[in-house]
Amino acid sequence: KTLVKNCIIQVDAAPYRAWYEQHYGTTVGKKKKEEEDKKAEQKDAKTAKKSIKVTKKIKKRNDGHVLDLHLREQFNAGRLYAAVSSRPGQCGRADGYILEGQELEFYLKKLSAKKKQ
């Protein structure tokens, strides 16, 4: 229950979802029930004024970019797994990174095995 270096934690996905939507120009972590809201947001996004340079940047970022299935599921749940990469001291500040790819799959297997016991 204490924060140490290399421990796996869950963090709120809201700030990362906002960054992802701004950086890639696509929505992530929305449930299927909110499809009507999605259509309304797409209309708003089309009407939102963006410069030609920004639209080119977003298009270039989206070329060949696919969000991992496990990350998509975590965005839907509203929680992301992260690893602490620093040694938190008495002040409680901890630096880390979001787990993705093979590392995320590894820890998901470990956590599911721990829950079964």
Disulfide bonds with the S-S distance in Angstrom:
none
